[in-house]
Amino acid sequence: MIINQGALTGIYGTFSTIFNQALDKAESMVDLIAMRAPSSGAFVDYTWLGSLPMMKEWLGERVIKDLSAHHYIVRNKRFEATVAVNADHIEDDQVGIYAPMIAELGRGAKIHPDILAFALLAAGFTTPCYDGQYFFDTDHPVNGVSVSNTGGGGGNPWFLLDLSRYIKPVILQVRRPPRFVAQDRPTDDRAFMRNEYVYGVDDRKNVGFALWQLAYGSKDTLSEANYIAGGDALTALKNDEDVPLGIKATHLIVGGTNRTAGMELVEKMNKAGGESNIWYKTTQLVVCPWLT
């Protein structure tokens, strides 16, 4: 193949199609735990997280909550992945060997929010949320009382989440979706100096915490007793007016190391001794490859 701009434009078109097909086809888990939030600038201030809206009797004037004490900012970050194509392979009509790499660029762009969101969830034991406390903490202030949404421990984490609501425990903030780009002109310095052309993907986004009230995290053993304690902790949550929030665990999120324990808890109809398992299907088990 003669390398000219026309040939390179054709290669870009082929690579772009491969990238977009892989991007569309790749499976993603992020929307299970994260709500998507559009961003039009460098950051978003989620001040509104200080209030979970609930109806109450209207007596006198409306009660407007002061959220000035809460400022939770999520700043967008840039991400990229890039591959180089040797010009000799183009000249020798061997461009097809790069198809799997270009497809992996598309798949990687699709699952990268998953990696970020579940990594943030795992870091919730040491990462603050909107109220200034760690997302999983024993000291969330609610109406002058410290409230806990963690089981402590020092092992591999597992989580009980209420994913039935419009608000999710995690925010996926998107400033610019993935785009396929190239540096593929014959006059480019890289083509002259290194005899190669580069193709890649980039986007702008970030993840942050939404409502800690929708999540319970523990590093203690995933046992029946601790599973019950976590579910009870979520159910007991109330708002600042001492009204129950109606939180109920819908999903049990585990990594590979807690998969067996999770299956024993919620996916087996009977226990080892043959007696009925009252916790069968009380939550949906999700085994996440991005958790240890």
LOKEMI-536476 format. One record per residue (C-alpha): residue number from 0; x, y, z. Coordinates in Angstrom, 1 decimal. Last residue first. Layout:
BEGIN
num; east; north; up
NUM; X; Y; Z .
...
% end
This chain:
BEGIN
num; east; north; up
291; -10.5; -7.5; 45.4 .
290; -13.2; -5.4; 43.7 .
289; -13.0; -4.6; 40.0 .
288; -14.2; -8.0; 39.0 .
287; -17.6; -7.3; 40.6 .
286; -19.8; -10.2; 41.9 .
285; -23.3; -8.9; 42.2 .
284; -25.7; -10.7; 44.4 .
283; -29.3; -9.5; 44.4 .
282; -30.8; -9.1; 47.9 .
281; -33.4; -11.0; 49.9 .
280; -32.9; -13.8; 47.3 .
279; -32.5; -16.5; 50.0 .
278; -32.1; -14.8; 53.4 .
277; -34.5; -17.2; 55.1 .
276; -32.3; -20.2; 54.2 .
275; -34.5; -23.2; 54.8 .
274; -33.0; -26.1; 56.8 .
273; -30.9; -28.7; 55.0 .
272; -27.9; -28.8; 57.3 .
271; -25.8; -26.9; 54.7 .
270; -28.4; -24.2; 54.4 .
269; -31.2; -24.2; 51.9 .
268; -32.4; -22.0; 49.2 .
267; -28.9; -21.0; 48.2 .
266; -28.4; -17.7; 46.4 .
265; -28.5; -15.2; 49.2 .
264; -26.1; -16.2; 51.9 .
263; -24.1; -19.1; 50.4 .
262; -23.7; -17.2; 47.2 .
261; -22.3; -14.2; 49.0 .
260; -19.9; -16.4; 51.0 .
259; -18.7; -18.0; 47.8 .
258; -18.2; -14.6; 46.0 .
257; -16.3; -13.0; 48.9 .
256; -12.8; -13.4; 47.4 .
255; -14.1; -12.5; 43.9 .
254; -15.4; -9.1; 44.9 .
253; -18.8; -8.4; 46.5 .
252; -21.8; -6.3; 46.1 .
251; -25.1; -7.3; 47.8 .
250; -28.0; -5.6; 46.2 .
249; -31.5; -4.4; 47.2 .
248; -30.7; -3.2; 50.7 .
247; -33.7; -1.2; 52.1 .
246; -33.9; 2.5; 52.8 .
245; -37.3; 3.8; 53.8 .
244; -36.0; 7.1; 55.0 .
243; -37.6; 6.8; 58.4 .
242; -38.7; 10.2; 59.8 .
241; -36.6; 11.6; 62.7 .
240; -36.9; 15.2; 61.2 .
239; -33.2; 15.1; 60.3 .
238; -33.8; 12.0; 58.2 .
237; -33.9; 8.4; 59.4 .
236; -31.8; 5.3; 58.9 .
235; -33.0; 2.1; 60.6 .
234; -33.4; 0.1; 57.4 .
233; -29.8; 0.7; 56.5 .
232; -28.4; -0.5; 59.8 .
231; -30.7; -3.5; 59.8 .
230; -29.4; -4.6; 56.4 .
229; -25.8; -4.3; 57.6 .
228; -26.5; -6.1; 60.9 .
227; -28.2; -9.0; 59.1 .
226; -25.3; -9.4; 56.7 .
225; -23.0; -9.3; 59.7 .
224; -24.9; -12.1; 61.4 .
223; -25.1; -14.2; 58.2 .
222; -21.4; -13.9; 57.6 .
221; -19.3; -11.7; 55.2 .
220; -16.4; -11.4; 57.6 .
219; -15.6; -7.8; 58.4 .
218; -14.5; -5.3; 55.8 .
217; -17.9; -3.7; 55.7 .
216; -19.8; -1.1; 53.7 .
215; -23.4; 0.0; 54.0 .
214; -24.8; 2.2; 51.2 .
213; -27.9; 4.3; 50.4 .
212; -27.5; 6.7; 53.4 .
211; -24.0; 7.6; 52.1 .
210; -25.7; 9.7; 49.4 .
209; -23.6; 10.7; 46.4 .
208; -19.9; 9.9; 46.2 .
207; -17.7; 11.0; 43.4 .
206; -16.6; 9.9; 39.9 .
205; -14.7; 11.7; 37.2 .
204; -15.0; 12.6; 33.5 .
203; -13.1; 13.9; 30.5 .
202; -12.5; 11.6; 27.5 .
201; -9.7; 10.3; 25.4 .
200; -9.2; 7.5; 22.8 .
199; -6.2; 6.7; 20.7 .
198; -4.5; 6.3; 17.4 .
197; -0.9; 6.9; 16.6 .
196; 1.1; 6.8; 13.4 .
195; 4.6; 5.4; 13.0 .
194; 7.9; 5.8; 11.3 .
193; 9.5; 7.2; 14.5 .
192; 11.0; 10.5; 13.4 .
191; 9.0; 11.3; 10.3 .
190; 5.7; 9.7; 11.3 .
189; 6.1; 11.2; 14.8 .
188; 6.8; 14.7; 13.3 .
187; 3.5; 14.6; 11.4 .
186; 3.8; 15.2; 7.6 .
185; 2.3; 11.9; 6.6 .
184; -0.8; 12.8; 8.7 .
183; -2.1; 10.2; 11.2 .
182; -2.2; 11.6; 14.7 .
181; -5.5; 10.0; 15.6 .
180; -8.6; 10.4; 17.7 .
179; -11.5; 8.3; 18.9 .
178; -13.8; 10.1; 21.3 .
177; -15.0; 9.0; 24.7 .
176; -17.7; 11.1; 26.3 .
175; -16.9; 14.7; 27.5 .
174; -17.8; 16.3; 30.8 .
173; -19.3; 13.1; 32.4 .
172; -19.8; 12.9; 36.2 .
171; -20.5; 9.3; 37.4 .
170; -21.9; 9.8; 40.9 .
169; -22.0; 7.0; 43.4 .
168; -24.6; 5.8; 46.0 .
167; -27.4; 6.1; 43.4 .
166; -30.2; 8.8; 43.3 .
165; -33.2; 7.7; 41.2 .
164; -33.8; 5.0; 43.7 .
163; -33.9; 1.2; 43.8 .
162; -30.2; 0.7; 44.2 .
161; -30.2; 0.4; 47.9 .
160; -26.7; -1.0; 48.6 .
159; -25.1; -3.6; 50.8 .
158; -21.4; -3.8; 50.4 .
157; -18.4; -6.1; 50.7 .
156; -14.8; -5.3; 51.5 .
155; -11.9; -7.7; 51.8 .
154; -10.6; -7.9; 55.3 .
153; -9.9; -5.3; 58.0 .
152; -13.1; -5.0; 60.0 .
151; -15.6; -2.1; 60.3 .
150; -19.3; -2.8; 59.9 .
149; -20.1; 0.6; 58.3 .
148; -23.1; 2.8; 57.9 .
147; -23.0; 4.5; 61.3 .
146; -25.0; 7.4; 62.7 .
145; -23.8; 10.0; 65.1 .
144; -26.7; 12.1; 66.6 .
143; -27.3; 15.8; 66.4 .
142; -30.0; 15.6; 63.8 .
141; -28.0; 13.3; 61.7 .
140; -24.2; 13.5; 61.9 .
139; -22.3; 10.6; 60.2 .
138; -20.0; 9.3; 62.8 .
137; -19.5; 5.5; 62.3 .
136; -18.2; 5.9; 58.8 .
135; -18.5; 4.5; 55.2 .
134; -18.4; 7.7; 53.1 .
133; -15.8; 9.1; 55.3 .
132; -17.1; 12.2; 57.1 .
131; -17.1; 15.7; 55.6 .
130; -20.9; 15.7; 55.1 .
129; -20.6; 15.6; 51.3 .
128; -18.3; 12.5; 51.2 .
127; -14.9; 11.8; 52.7 .
126; -12.6; 8.9; 51.5 .
125; -11.1; 6.4; 54.0 .
124; -13.7; 3.7; 54.2 .
123; -15.1; 4.8; 50.8 .
122; -12.0; 3.5; 49.0 .
121; -13.8; 0.4; 47.9 .
120; -16.6; 2.5; 46.5 .
119; -14.1; 4.7; 44.8 .
118; -12.5; 1.7; 43.1 .
117; -16.0; 0.5; 42.1 .
116; -16.7; 3.8; 40.4 .
115; -13.3; 4.2; 38.7 .
114; -13.1; 0.7; 37.3 .
113; -16.7; 0.8; 36.1 .
112; -16.1; 4.2; 34.5 .
111; -13.2; 2.6; 32.6 .
110; -15.4; -0.2; 31.2 .
109; -16.5; 1.6; 28.0 .
108; -13.2; 3.3; 27.2 .
107; -11.4; -0.1; 27.7 .
106; -13.8; -1.8; 25.3 .
105; -13.2; 0.8; 22.6 .
104; -9.4; 0.7; 23.1 .
103; -9.6; -3.0; 23.1 .
102; -11.2; -2.9; 19.7 .
101; -8.3; -0.9; 18.4 .
100; -5.9; -3.5; 19.8 .
99; -7.9; -6.3; 18.2 .
98; -7.9; -4.6; 14.8 .
97; -4.1; -3.9; 14.9 .
96; -3.2; -7.1; 12.9 .
95; -5.5; -5.9; 10.2 .
94; -3.1; -3.1; 9.2 .
93; -0.8; -5.7; 7.6 .
92; -0.9; -4.2; 4.0 .
91; 2.9; -4.1; 3.8 .
90; 2.9; -0.3; 3.6 .
89; 0.6; -0.1; 6.6 .
88; 2.8; -2.6; 8.5 .
87; 5.9; -0.5; 7.6 .
86; 4.2; 2.6; 9.1 .
85; 4.1; 1.0; 12.5 .
84; 0.9; 1.6; 14.3 .
83; 1.1; 3.2; 17.8 .
82; -1.6; 2.7; 20.5 .
81; -3.1; 5.3; 22.8 .
80; -5.3; 5.4; 26.0 .
79; -6.6; 8.6; 27.6 .
78; -8.1; 10.1; 30.6 .
77; -8.7; 13.7; 31.6 .
76; -10.2; 14.6; 35.0 .
75; -13.3; 16.5; 36.0 .
74; -13.6; 17.9; 39.5 .
73; -16.2; 16.7; 41.9 .
72; -17.1; 19.3; 44.5 .
71; -19.0; 18.6; 47.7 .
70; -20.0; 21.8; 49.5 .
69; -22.4; 21.3; 52.5 .
68; -22.8; 24.0; 55.2 .
67; -24.8; 26.2; 52.9 .
66; -27.5; 23.6; 52.5 .
65; -30.2; 25.5; 54.5 .
64; -33.4; 23.5; 54.1 .
63; -36.6; 25.4; 53.1 .
62; -39.6; 24.6; 55.3 .
61; -42.7; 25.9; 53.4 .
60; -44.7; 28.5; 55.3 .
59; -47.5; 27.7; 57.8 .
58; -48.1; 24.0; 58.2 .
57; -47.5; 21.9; 55.1 .
56; -47.4; 18.3; 56.3 .
55; -44.2; 16.5; 55.2 .
54; -42.9; 15.1; 51.9 .
53; -39.3; 13.9; 51.6 .
52; -36.4; 15.2; 49.7 .
51; -32.9; 13.8; 50.7 .
50; -31.0; 17.0; 51.6 .
49; -27.3; 17.6; 52.0 .
48; -26.7; 16.2; 48.5 .
47; -27.9; 19.5; 47.1 .
46; -24.4; 21.1; 47.5 .
45; -23.2; 18.9; 44.6 .
44; -20.7; 21.4; 43.3 .
43; -19.7; 20.5; 39.7 .
42; -16.2; 20.8; 38.2 .
41; -14.3; 22.0; 35.1 .
40; -17.4; 23.0; 33.2 .
39; -20.5; 21.7; 31.5 .
38; -21.0; 18.5; 33.5 .
37; -23.6; 15.9; 33.0 .
36; -24.4; 13.6; 35.9 .
35; -24.8; 9.9; 35.5 .
34; -26.1; 8.0; 38.5 .
33; -23.8; 5.2; 39.8 .
32; -24.3; 1.8; 41.3 .
31; -25.9; -0.2; 38.5 .
30; -24.9; 2.3; 35.8 .
29; -21.3; 1.3; 36.3 .
28; -21.7; -2.3; 35.4 .
27; -20.6; -2.2; 31.7 .
26; -20.7; -4.7; 28.9 .
25; -18.8; -3.9; 25.7 .
24; -20.8; -3.9; 22.5 .
23; -21.2; -0.2; 22.0 .
22; -17.5; 0.6; 22.6 .
21; -16.4; -2.4; 20.5 .
20; -18.5; -1.2; 17.6 .
19; -17.2; 2.3; 18.0 .
18; -13.6; 1.2; 18.0 .
17; -13.9; -1.1; 15.0 .
16; -15.7; 1.7; 13.0 .
15; -13.0; 4.2; 14.0 .
14; -10.3; 1.8; 12.9 .
13; -11.8; 1.4; 9.5 .
12; -12.4; 5.2; 9.1 .
11; -8.8; 5.9; 10.3 .
10; -7.5; 3.4; 7.8 .
9; -9.4; 5.1; 5.0 .
8; -8.0; 8.5; 6.0 .
7; -4.5; 7.0; 6.0 .
6; -4.9; 5.7; 2.5 .
5; -6.1; 9.1; 1.3 .
4; -3.3; 10.9; 3.1 .
3; -0.6; 8.9; 1.5 .
2; 1.1; 5.6; 2.2 .
1; 1.2; 3.5; -0.9 .
0; 0.0; 0.0; 0.0 .
% end
